[in-house]
Amino acid sequence: MSLEKYFQKFRENTIGRDQYFEGPFGKKKIIYADWIASGRLYSPIEELLQKEVFPFVANTHTETNTTGATMNIALHKAMDVIKDSVGANNDDVIISAGAGMTMLVNKFQRILGLKIHEKYQNQIKIENRPIVFVTHMEHHSNQTTWIETIAEVHLIPHTKEGKVDLIGFEKLISEYKDRETIITAVTSCSNVTGVFTPYHEIAEITHKYNGFCFVDFACSAPYIDINMHPEKETQYLDAIYFSPHKFLGGPGSTGILIFNKELYTNNIPDNPGGGTVDWTNPWGEHKYVEDIETREDGGTPAFLQSIKTALCMNLKNEMGVENIIKREHELHNLLWDRLLNIKNVNVLADNISDRLNVYSFYIDDCHYNLVVQLLNDRYGIQTRGGCSCAGTYGHYLLDVDINFSHEITDQINEGNLTFKPGWVRMSLHPTMTDEEVLFIVNAIEEVANNHQKWATDYKYNSDTNEFIHIHKDFSSLNKERAYSWFEKSLR
């Protein structure tokens, strides 16, 4: 059986695979190519939740009745499933919160004692500041969050080819070997180019200097094996975080943080509240629970979201990571050479073929958001325009120096987005067909050849950085569609 055939059953269960929308050029079928941003809902998961889980929904803080006890057991089982899926062990703590990793990396920084409110930062003198190393490819959530801590943040050197320079990194980290706290916080791969980082090797170097290695798996978690404790013991990961909404079946799940319990030295939880205390009394006395996972899950936990997260990870395991990777390679080989050879199309990091199936590009003399709009309106293809929340990486990819950067940011600060650089990002999924991928490549080629003529159908809004069709603003149809959901009778 071919891999395309193997993934057919998973494709058929994906909600929205036959969805159409009305646009300026008639009815178009949605071709979803924005998987690295968010996944799609999956019918068997939704049906299982609706038919089997939802009838027993109750607050997990109630354990003496059937519904509460069932939900509590399901929540703990979900956490075990998630931990098992990433090779965590009994020394690792799991916390779920929010809609993705951003909330959790901020929470983790507070747990580590690295956050001080901006009102008090100048009033506190900190000797021997923590040092944090990040790569040049980070998502803003794994860069700006660290910049806003009390730590010094440095970029790990990269090679001329755009990959992490391990030799340069060891030289850099050795210069700070006397720091009390050394952290590397690195992405597993770029959400712009899909280029991987050698995170286990980074961990090994970090541990050599008594540091901690944290890895952001947000964009790669749906597609690769994650092992916090690999065979080579020195390459273990001290913490990981990821966004399960990016999985097939994942929208509506919750962010996940898993870290070694030795990192937790706090007496007070980050979010004190219901479920975090053993007792209180009228005289202000209280005692927090000893269990870290319970202590750091104040209030009603994200039990349904966590259950859904575990089901998504079960689905990933059922598809099989080996099958996922092989199918990714098939789709990449189908697309890569064609994309590189389209006239006027510039693929970012085109010198690196070994990547997750994420492709960012720009077309000569054509605004990236116009390309996205044309792909949507004329072909139904869903992509994304902008900097993909990776502005620092964009400076390297587009060769933006400090002077040009300041010219651009000055314009942005004045509300003019006209000169804000960016690209078109598309991402593929193993459930996609060969036909869909070829359709996307052909569409990109047609846009590259015809964008000047087709651009006359649109006007540019410099305040929003968007292109609007001159005859009818079809974004109003999107608004009408979304608003109608809240106007329907629910009786």
C-alpha positions in Angstrom: 0.0 0.0 0.0 1.3 3.4 -0.9 1.7 6.0 1.9 -0.8 8.3 0.1 -3.3 5.4 0.3 -2.3 4.7 3.9 -3.1 8.2 5.0 -6.4 8.3 3.1 -8.5 7.2 6.1 -7.0 9.9 8.2 -7.6 12.4 5.4 -11.3 11.4 5.1 -11.8 11.9 8.8 -10.4 15.5 8.7 -13.2 18.0 9.2 -13.4 20.6 6.4 -11.6 18.6 3.7 -14.6 19.1 1.4 -15.4 22.7 2.5 -16.1 25.4 -0.1 -16.3 29.2 0.2 -17.6 31.9 -2.1 -14.9 34.4 -3.3 -14.4 37.1 -6.0 -13.8 34.4 -8.6 -16.6 32.0 -7.6 -16.8 29.0 -5.3 -13.5 27.6 -4.3 -12.6 24.4 -2.4 -10.5 25.0 0.7 -6.9 23.6 0.2 -5.4 23.9 3.7 -1.7 24.6 3.7 -1.2 26.4 7.0 -0.7 23.3 9.2 2.3 24.8 11.0 0.0 27.5 12.4 -2.8 25.2 13.5 -4.0 21.8 12.7 -7.5 20.7 11.7 -10.3 19.0 13.6 -10.6 15.2 13.4 -14.0 13.6 13.3 -13.3 10.4 15.4 -11.9 12.6 18.2 -14.8 15.0 18.2 -17.3 12.0 18.1 -15.5 10.3 21.0 -15.6 13.4 23.1 -19.2 14.1 22.3 -20.6 10.6 22.8 -18.3 9.2 25.5 -16.6 12.0 27.4 -19.0 14.8 27.5 -21.8 12.9 29.2 -19.5 12.5 32.3 -18.2 16.1 32.4 -17.9 17.4 35.9 -15.5 19.4 38.0 -12.4 17.3 38.7 -12.1 18.7 42.3 -15.1 16.5 43.1 -13.9 12.9 43.5 -16.7 11.3 45.5 -19.3 11.0 42.8 -19.2 9.2 39.5 -18.9 12.1 37.1 -16.2 14.0 39.1 -14.2 10.8 39.8 -14.4 9.8 36.1 -13.1 13.2 34.9 -10.4 13.2 37.5 -9.2 9.7 36.5 -9.4 10.7 32.8 -7.3 13.9 33.4 -4.6 12.0 35.2 -4.6 9.3 32.4 -4.3 12.0 29.8 -1.3 13.5 31.5 0.3 10.0 31.6 -0.4 9.5 27.9 1.2 12.9 27.0 4.3 12.2 29.2 4.7 8.7 27.7 4.5 10.2 24.2 7.6 12.4 24.8 9.7 10.0 26.7 9.3 11.8 30.1 10.0 9.9 33.3 8.9 10.0 36.9 11.2 12.9 37.7 9.4 15.1 35.1 6.5 17.3 36.0 3.7 18.1 33.5 1.6 21.2 33.5 -1.2 22.1 31.0 -2.6 25.6 30.5 -3.7 28.1 27.9 -4.1 27.5 24.2 -0.4 26.9 23.4 3.1 27.1 24.6 3.3 30.9 24.9 1.4 31.1 28.2 3.4 28.2 29.6 6.9 29.5 28.7 5.9 32.7 30.6 4.6 30.6 33.5 7.8 28.6 33.5 9.9 31.7 33.6 7.9 32.9 36.6 8.4 29.5 38.3 12.1 29.8 37.7 12.1 33.2 39.4 13.2 35.1 36.2 10.3 37.5 35.9 10.0 40.9 37.7 7.3 43.4 37.0 8.6 46.3 34.9 7.6 48.8 37.6 10.2 47.3 40.0 13.0 46.2 37.6 15.0 49.4 38.2 14.7 49.1 42.0 16.3 45.7 42.2 20.0 45.1 41.8 20.8 41.6 40.5 24.3 40.3 40.8 25.5 37.5 38.5 22.5 37.6 36.2 21.3 34.3 34.6 22.4 33.8 31.1 20.1 32.5 28.3 21.1 31.3 24.9 18.6 31.1 22.0 19.1 30.4 18.3 18.7 32.9 15.5 15.6 30.9 14.4 13.3 31.4 17.4 9.6 32.1 17.4 8.9 35.4 19.2 7.4 33.3 22.1 10.8 31.7 22.7 12.8 34.9 22.3 10.9 38.0 23.5 9.7 36.2 26.6 13.3 35.5 27.7 14.3 39.1 26.8 11.7 40.3 29.3 13.2 38.3 32.1 16.1 39.3 34.4 18.5 37.3 32.3 21.0 38.3 29.7 20.0 36.8 26.3 22.5 35.9 23.7 22.1 34.4 20.2 23.9 31.1 19.5 26.2 31.6 16.5 25.2 30.1 13.2 27.1 28.9 10.2 27.2 30.5 6.8 24.7 27.9 5.7 22.2 29.2 8.3 22.5 26.2 10.7 23.4 26.3 14.4 27.1 26.4 14.9 27.9 23.9 17.7 31.6 24.8 17.9 30.7 28.5 18.1 28.1 27.8 20.7 30.6 25.9 23.0 33.1 28.7 22.7 30.4 31.2 23.6 28.9 29.3 26.5 32.4 28.7 28.0 32.8 32.5 28.3 29.9 32.4 30.8 30.8 29.2 32.7 31.0 31.1 36.0 27.3 32.2 35.9 25.2 30.7 38.6 22.3 30.0 36.1 22.9 29.0 32.5 20.0 28.2 30.2 19.6 27.3 26.6 16.1 27.8 25.2 16.0 26.6 21.6 13.5 25.7 19.0 13.5 22.2 17.7 13.1 23.6 14.2 12.2 26.8 12.5 8.5 27.6 11.9 9.6 29.6 8.9 11.9 27.3 7.0 11.5 23.9 8.8 15.2 23.8 9.4 16.1 21.6 12.4 18.4 22.4 15.3 20.7 19.8 16.9 18.9 20.2 20.2 20.2 17.0 21.8 23.8 18.1 21.0 23.0 21.6 22.3 21.7 19.9 25.5 25.0 18.0 25.8 27.1 21.1 25.5 24.8 22.9 28.0 25.1 20.2 30.6 28.9 20.2 30.3 28.7 23.7 31.7 26.1 22.8 34.4 23.3 24.5 32.5 19.8 23.6 31.6 18.4 22.9 28.2 14.8 23.8 27.3 13.3 23.0 23.9 10.3 24.5 22.1 8.7 21.7 20.1 5.6 23.8 19.0 5.9 23.4 15.3 7.6 20.0 15.1 5.7 18.0 17.8 3.0 16.7 15.4 5.6 15.2 13.1 8.7 13.9 14.9 9.6 11.6 17.8 10.3 13.5 21.0 12.5 11.9 23.6 13.4 13.8 26.7 15.7 11.0 27.9 17.6 9.6 24.9 20.0 6.8 25.0 23.0 9.1 25.4 22.3 10.3 29.0 24.1 13.6 28.7 21.7 14.7 25.9 18.6 14.7 28.2 16.2 17.7 28.0 15.5 19.5 31.2 12.2 21.0 29.9 10.1 20.9 26.8 7.0 22.9 25.8 4.7 22.7 22.7 1.3 23.6 21.3 -1.0 20.6 20.6 -3.4 22.8 18.6 -1.0 22.3 15.8 -1.7 18.6 15.7 -4.3 16.9 13.5 -7.3 17.0 15.8 -5.6 19.6 18.0 -7.7 22.8 17.8 -9.3 23.2 21.2 -6.5 21.5 23.1 -4.1 23.0 25.6 -0.5 24.0 25.9 1.9 21.6 27.5 5.0 22.1 29.7 7.1 19.3 31.0 10.2 19.9 33.2 12.4 18.1 35.6 11.1 18.5 39.2 14.6 19.5 40.4 14.0 22.9 38.7 11.2 23.5 41.1 12.3 25.1 44.4 9.2 27.3 45.2 7.2 27.5 48.4 4.4 29.4 46.7 2.7 28.4 43.5 2.6 30.7 40.5 -1.2 30.7 40.6 -2.4 30.2 44.2 -6.1 29.2 44.3 -8.6 26.4 44.5 -7.0 23.0 44.6 -3.5 24.2 45.6 -3.9 24.2 49.4 -4.3 21.5 52.0 -5.9 23.9 54.4 -6.5 27.5 55.3 -7.9 29.2 58.4 -9.4 32.6 59.5 -6.0 33.8 60.7 -4.2 33.9 57.4 -2.5 30.6 57.9 -2.4 28.0 55.1 -0.4 25.1 53.7 0.1 24.4 50.0 0.0 20.8 48.7 3.3 19.1 48.2 2.6 17.6 44.8 4.1 20.1 42.2 1.6 19.3 39.4 -1.4 19.9 41.8 0.2 22.9 43.3 0.8 24.5 39.9 -2.7 23.8 38.6 -4.7 26.4 40.5 -8.4 26.5 39.9 -10.3 24.1 37.7 -7.8 22.4 35.4 -8.1 22.3 31.6 -9.4 18.8 31.9 -11.3 18.6 28.6 -8.5 20.3 26.7 -5.9 18.0 28.3 -8.0 14.9 27.4 -8.2 16.2 23.8 -4.4 16.7 23.8 -3.8 13.1 24.8 -6.2 11.9 22.1 -4.3 13.9 19.5 -1.0 12.4 20.6 -2.7 8.9 20.4 -3.7 9.8 16.8 -0.1 10.8 16.0 1.1 7.5 17.3 -1.6 5.6 15.4 -0.5 7.3 12.2 3.0 6.3 13.1 5.9 8.7 13.2 7.9 6.6 10.8 5.0 6.8 8.3 4.6 10.5 8.9 8.3 11.2 8.2 8.3 9.0 5.1 5.2 10.7 3.7 6.7 14.1 4.5 9.8 13.1 2.4 7.5 12.0 -0.5 5.6 15.3 -0.5 8.9 17.3 -0.2 10.4 15.5 -3.2 7.3 16.2 -5.2 7.4 19.9 -4.5 11.0 21.0 -3.8 12.7 21.1 -7.2 9.5 22.5 -8.9 9.3 25.3 -6.3 13.0 26.2 -6.6 12.8 26.5 -10.4 9.8 28.8 -10.6 10.9 32.1 -12.2 10.7 35.1 -9.8 10.1 32.8 -6.7 12.6 33.0 -4.0 12.6 30.2 -1.4 14.0 31.1 2.0 16.9 28.9 3.1 16.8 27.2 -0.3 20.3 25.7 0.4 18.8 23.4 3.0 16.6 20.6 1.7 16.5 18.6 4.9 13.6 20.2 6.7 10.1 19.8 8.1 7.6 20.5 5.3 7.5 24.2 5.8 8.2 26.5 2.9 8.5 30.3 3.0 9.0 32.3 -0.2 8.5 35.7 -1.8 7.8 36.6 -5.4 9.8 39.4 -7.0 8.0 42.8 -7.1 4.9 41.3 -5.4 3.7 42.0 -1.8 3.6 38.8 0.2 0.0 39.5 1.4 -1.1 40.0 -2.2 0.3 36.5 -3.0 -1.6 35.1 -0.1 -4.8 36.8 -1.2 -4.4 35.6 -4.8 -3.8 32.0 -3.7 -6.9 32.3 -1.5 -9.2 34.0 -4.0 -8.3 32.2 -7.2 -7.3 28.8 -5.9 -8.8 28.3 -2.4 -5.3 27.7 -1.0 -4.8 28.7 2.6 -1.3 30.1 3.4 0.0 32.9 5.6 1.8 36.1 4.9 4.1 38.1 7.2 7.1 37.3 9.3 5.6 34.2 11.0 6.4 35.6 14.4 10.1 35.2 13.7 11.3 38.7 13.0 14.9 38.1 14.2 15.3 35.2 11.8 13.8 37.3 9.1 16.7 39.8 9.4 19.1 37.0 8.6 16.9 35.4 5.8 16.3 38.7 4.1 19.7 40.2 4.8 18.4 43.2 6.7 21.1 45.3 8.4 20.7 47.5 11.4 20.2 50.7 9.4 17.6 49.3 7.1 15.9 47.6 10.1 15.6 50.9 11.9 14.1 52.6 8.8 11.5 49.9 8.7 10.7 49.9 12.4 10.4 53.7 12.3 7.7 53.4 9.7 5.9 50.7 11.6 6.0 52.8 14.8 4.2 55.5 12.8 1.5 53.1 11.8 2.7 52.5 8.2 3.1 48.9 7.4 3.8 49.3 3.8 7.5 48.5 4.1 7.2 45.8 6.7 9.1 42.8 5.2 7.8 39.3 5.1 7.1 36.2 3.1 4.5 33.7 2.2 4.5 30.6 4.3 2.9 27.3 3.3 3.1 24.0 5.2 2.1 20.5 4.2 0.7 17.5 6.1 1.1 13.8 5.4 -2.7 13.5 4.9 -2.5 15.7 1.8 -2.6 14.1 -1.6 0.0 14.3 -4.4 -2.7 16.1 -6.5 -3.2 18.8 -3.8 0.5 19.5 -3.5 1.0 19.7 -7.3 -2.1 22.0 -7.4 -0.4 24.3 -4.9 2.9 24.4 -6.8 1.1 25.1 -10.1 -0.9 27.9 -8.4 2.3 29.5 -7.1 3.7 29.4 -10.6 0.6 31.0 -12.1 0.6 33.8 -9.5 4.3 34.4 -10.1 3.6 34.8 -13.8 0.4 36.8 -13.6 0.5 38.8 -10.3 1.0 42.2 -12.0 -2.1 41.8 -14.1 -4.1 40.3 -11.3 -3.0 43.0 -8.8 -5.3 45.5 -10.6 -8.3 43.8 -9.0 -7.1 44.9 -5.5 -6.4 48.0 -3.5 -3.8 48.1 -0.7 -4.6 49.3 2.8 -1.4 50.5 4.4 -2.9 50.6 7.9 -3.8 46.9 7.9 -1.2 45.7 5.3 -4.0 43.9 3.4 -5.3 43.8 -0.1 -9.0 44.2 -0.7 -10.9 43.4 -3.9 -12.0 46.6 -5.6 -15.4 45.3 -6.6 -16.5 43.6 -3.4 -14.9 43.3 -0.1 -15.2 39.6 0.4 -13.8 39.9 3.9 -17.3 41.0 4.8 -18.5 37.6 3.9 -16.1 36.1 6.4 -17.5 38.5 9.0 -21.1 37.6 8.1 -20.3 33.9 8.3 -18.6 34.2 11.7 -21.3 36.5 13.1 -24.1 34.2 12.0 -22.8 31.4 14.3 -23.7 33.6 17.3 -27.1 34.5 16.0 -28.5 31.0 15.6 -31.1 29.6 18.0 -29.6 27.2 20.5 -32.9 25.7 21.6 
